């Protein structure tokens, strides 16, 4: 099972973090490589997600609207790192936590509680990769974000993290309540559901320890590449009924284009004093630029689906002249 694999990987990384706590590891190169191979292909499927929703509305021009909107949002995010880094960091972190939470398994928040609680619990769980380091490794998060910001925006970064710290603690309390409820549900369950719930609670606990102990970049790689992106690619492959090779071939062009765009921006405006720092900066700034249009698209997609469902359900002739 995927959850079991991530649990084992998390503990392997926890062990490495304990043994090599002070080692200067080239995390920039590993970050860039794994995001390029696993993370970006997850977003490169967006045109396949957008086409069936935009083409019925816009016809053959759907791809122009898709590409223009995508690049406009991405460009605005990259520009935000230069003009308003504090606001960009806060918006990016909150939007990412929301998106991660929406794609977590449905059992994340339990069956009881109102809609607001379920959404908060999803955001709390999906954002653990953000909330735990922000709350427990605040100084390291500030250091990494100061490195990521294209200019010397130390005070802006500190203000952004100050805004996020109380939010992180609130989300951790919600996540802890949801985790306890899920653990109690596992004890009360039987058979396959009990095994699934126990494995899920073990995985979440393992990830929390990883996020608290390891370099935040390492925790991010395990969650984003090893869990979030791979689950998204597996789901897409099932929906399209394609082999892994077919899926890789269809995603390769936009993946390569995305890597080229990030590399170009890195060479022109994101260079840092060292190669490792440049890779970290380029990866996070580029990833945030590509992530926000991805989040907007996947949040807007269900709304478009409801529009089409309403049209299909409307009786013939309805909405005509009065």
C-alpha positions in Angstrom: 0.0 0.0 0.0 1.1 3.5 -0.7 0.5 4.7 2.8 2.7 1.9 4.2 5.5 2.9 1.8 5.3 6.6 2.8 5.4 5.6 6.5 8.6 3.5 5.9 10.1 6.3 3.9 9.2 8.9 6.6 11.0 6.8 9.3 14.0 6.3 7.0 14.3 10.1 6.7 13.7 10.6 10.4 16.6 8.2 11.1 18.8 10.1 8.6 17.9 13.4 10.1 18.9 12.1 13.6 22.2 10.6 12.4 23.2 13.5 10.1 21.6 16.4 11.8 24.5 18.8 11.2 25.5 17.5 7.8 25.5 20.0 4.9 23.4 18.1 2.4 22.9 19.2 -1.3 19.1 19.5 -0.8 18.8 22.0 -3.7 19.8 19.5 -6.3 17.6 16.7 -4.9 14.7 19.1 -4.6 14.9 20.3 -8.1 15.4 16.8 -9.6 12.4 15.2 -7.7 10.1 18.2 -8.3 11.0 18.0 -12.0 10.4 14.3 -12.3 7.4 13.9 -10.1 5.9 17.2 -9.0 5.8 19.1 -12.4 4.2 16.2 -14.3 1.4 16.2 -11.8 0.6 19.8 -12.9 1.4 19.1 -16.5 -1.9 17.2 -16.7 -3.8 20.4 -16.2 -4.6 20.9 -19.9 -6.2 17.4 -20.0 -8.3 18.5 -17.0 -9.2 21.8 -18.5 -10.1 20.8 -22.1 -13.4 19.0 -21.4 -14.5 21.9 -19.2 -13.4 24.8 -21.4 -13.9 23.5 -24.9 -17.7 23.2 -24.6 -17.8 26.9 -23.6 -15.1 28.4 -25.9 -14.8 26.0 -28.7 -11.4 25.6 -30.5 -10.1 28.7 -28.7 -10.2 26.9 -25.4 -6.4 26.4 -25.4 -5.7 30.1 -25.9 -7.8 31.0 -22.9 -6.2 28.2 -20.8 -2.7 29.1 -21.7 -3.2 32.9 -21.3 -4.9 32.5 -17.9 -2.3 30.0 -16.7 0.7 32.2 -17.7 -1.0 35.3 -16.3 -1.5 33.8 -12.9 2.0 32.3 -12.8 3.5 35.6 -13.9 1.6 37.4 -11.2 2.9 35.0 -8.5 6.5 35.3 -9.6 6.1 39.1 -9.7 4.6 38.9 -6.2 7.9 37.5 -4.9 9.6 40.7 -5.9 6.9 43.3 -5.1 5.0 41.8 -2.1 6.9 38.7 -0.8 5.1 38.6 2.6 1.6 38.5 1.0 2.8 36.1 -1.6 4.1 33.7 1.0 0.9 33.8 3.1 -1.4 33.3 0.1 0.7 30.6 -1.3 0.9 28.6 1.9 -2.8 28.9 2.7 -3.8 28.0 -0.8 -1.4 25.1 -0.9 -2.8 23.8 2.5 -6.3 24.1 1.2 -5.5 22.3 -2.1 -3.5 19.5 -0.4 -6.4 19.0 2.0 -9.0 18.7 -0.8 -6.9 15.9 -2.3 -6.4 14.0 0.9 -8.4 10.8 1.4 -12.0 11.3 2.4 -11.5 9.6 5.8 -9.3 12.5 6.9 -11.8 14.4 8.9 -14.1 11.6 10.1 -17.8 11.2 9.4 -19.1 13.5 12.1 -19.0 17.3 12.4 -20.4 20.0 10.2 -19.2 21.0 6.8 -17.1 23.8 8.2 -15.3 21.5 10.6 -14.7 18.9 7.8 -13.2 21.5 5.6 -11.0 22.9 8.4 -9.9 19.4 9.3 -9.0 18.7 5.6 -7.0 21.9 5.5 -5.3 21.1 8.8 -4.3 17.6 7.6 -3.3 18.7 4.1 -1.2 21.5 5.5 0.7 19.5 8.0 3.8 19.8 5.8 3.4 23.6 6.3 2.0 23.9 9.8 4.5 21.7 11.6 7.7 23.3 10.4 6.2 26.8 10.8 5.2 26.1 14.4 8.2 23.9 15.4 11.0 25.0 13.1 10.2 28.7 12.8 13.7 29.9 12.5 14.6 27.4 9.8 11.5 28.3 7.8 12.4 32.0 8.0 15.9 31.1 6.8 14.7 29.1 3.9 12.1 31.6 2.9 14.7 34.4 3.1 16.8 32.4 0.8 13.9 31.8 -1.6 12.8 35.4 -1.8 14.7 36.9 -4.9 15.9 39.9 -3.0 16.9 40.8 0.6 13.4 40.8 2.0 14.3 39.5 5.5 11.8 41.7 7.4 9.0 40.8 4.9 9.6 37.1 5.4 9.6 37.5 9.1 6.3 39.3 9.0 4.8 36.6 6.8 5.9 33.8 9.2 4.6 35.8 12.2 1.2 35.8 10.5 1.4 32.1 9.8 2.6 30.9 13.3 -0.7 31.4 15.2 -2.6 30.0 12.2 -0.3 27.0 12.2 -0.9 26.3 15.9 -4.7 26.6 15.4 -4.5 24.1 12.4 -2.4 21.7 14.5 -5.0 21.7 17.2 -7.7 20.9 14.6 -5.5 18.2 13.1 -4.8 16.6 16.5 -8.6 16.5 17.3 -9.3 14.9 13.9 -6.4 12.4 14.4 -7.7 11.3 17.8 -11.2 10.9 16.4 -9.9 8.8 13.6 -7.8 6.7 15.9 -10.9 6.1 18.1 -12.8 5.2 15.0 -10.1 2.7 14.1 -10.4 1.0 17.5 -14.2 0.8 17.1 -14.0 -0.5 13.5 -13.5 -4.1 12.3 -11.8 -5.8 9.3 -10.5 -3.9 6.4 -11.7 -0.5 7.5 -9.9 -0.9 10.8 -6.6 -1.8 9.1 -7.0 1.2 6.7 -7.7 3.6 9.6 -4.8 2.3 11.7 -2.4 2.6 8.8 -3.6 6.1 8.1 -3.2 7.3 11.6 0.3 5.7 11.7 1.2 7.4 8.5 0.0 10.8 9.7 1.9 10.5 13.0 5.0 9.5 11.1 4.8 12.4 8.8 4.3 14.8 11.7 7.5 13.5 13.4 9.3 13.8 10.1 8.2 17.4 9.5 9.2 18.3 13.1 12.6 16.7 13.0 14.0 16.8 9.5 15.0 19.7 7.2 11.7 21.3 6.0 12.8 20.7 2.4 13.2 17.0 3.1 9.7 16.8 4.7 8.3 18.7 1.7 9.9 16.3 -0.8 8.5 13.2 1.0 5.0 14.7 1.2 4.7 16.6 -2.1 6.6 14.1 -4.4 6.1 10.8 -2.5 2.5 11.3 -1.5 0.6 14.1 -3.1 1.9 14.1 -6.6 2.1 10.3 -7.0 -1.4 9.9 -5.8 -2.6 12.5 -8.3 -0.7 10.8 -11.2 -2.1 7.4 -10.2 -5.7 8.8 -10.1 -5.2 10.5 -13.5 -3.9 7.2 -15.0 -6.9 5.3 -13.8 -9.3 8.0 -15.2 -7.6 8.0 -18.6 -7.1 4.2 -18.6 -3.6 4.6 -19.8 -0.3 2.8 -19.1 2.4 4.6 -17.1 4.4 5.0 -20.4 1.4 6.5 -22.2 0.8 8.9 -19.4 4.5 9.9 -19.2 4.5 10.5 -23.0 1.4 12.7 -22.9 2.7 14.8 -20.0 6.3 15.1 -21.2 5.9 18.2 -23.5 4.3 20.5 -20.9 6.7 19.1 -18.2 9.7 20.0 -20.4 8.2 23.4 -21.2 7.7 24.1 -17.5 11.2 23.1 -16.6 12.5 25.3 -19.4 10.5 28.3 -18.3 11.6 27.9 -14.7 15.3 27.5 -15.8 15.0 30.7 -17.9 13.5 32.7 -15.0 16.2 31.3 -12.7 19.0 32.3 -15.0 17.6 35.8 -15.6 16.3 36.9 -12.2 16.6 34.2 -9.6 20.4 33.6 -9.3 21.7 33.2 -5.8 25.3 33.3 -4.4 25.6 29.4 -4.6 24.3 26.8 -7.0 22.5 25.0 -4.2 20.8 28.2 -3.1 19.8 29.0 -6.7 18.2 25.6 -7.2 16.2 26.0 -3.9 15.1 29.5 -4.9 14.2 28.6 -8.5 12.3 25.4 -7.5 10.2 27.1 -4.8 9.5 30.3 -6.8 8.9 28.4 -10.0 6.7 25.8 -8.2 4.6 28.5 -6.5 4.1 30.2 -9.9 2.9 27.0 -11.4 1.0 25.9 -8.3 -1.4 28.8 -8.0 -3.0 28.4 -11.5 -3.1 24.7 -10.8 -5.1 25.3 -7.6 -7.4 27.8 -9.3 -8.1 25.4 -12.2 -8.9 22.5 -9.9 -11.1 24.6 -7.7 -12.9 26.1 -10.7 -13.3 22.7 -12.4 -16.1 21.4 -10.0 -18.0 24.7 -10.5 -17.9 24.3 -14.3 -19.0 20.7 -13.9 -22.0 21.9 -11.9 -22.8 24.4 -14.7 -22.8 21.6 -17.3 -24.9 19.4 -15.0 -27.5 22.1 -14.6 -27.6 22.7 -18.4 -28.0 18.9 -19.0 -30.8 18.7 -16.4 -32.7 21.7 -17.8 -35.8 20.7 -19.9 -35.6 21.4 -23.6 -36.8 24.9 -24.3 -36.3 26.1 -20.8 -34.6 29.5 -20.6 -36.1 30.6 -23.9 -38.0 33.7 -24.7 -40.6 34.6 -22.2 
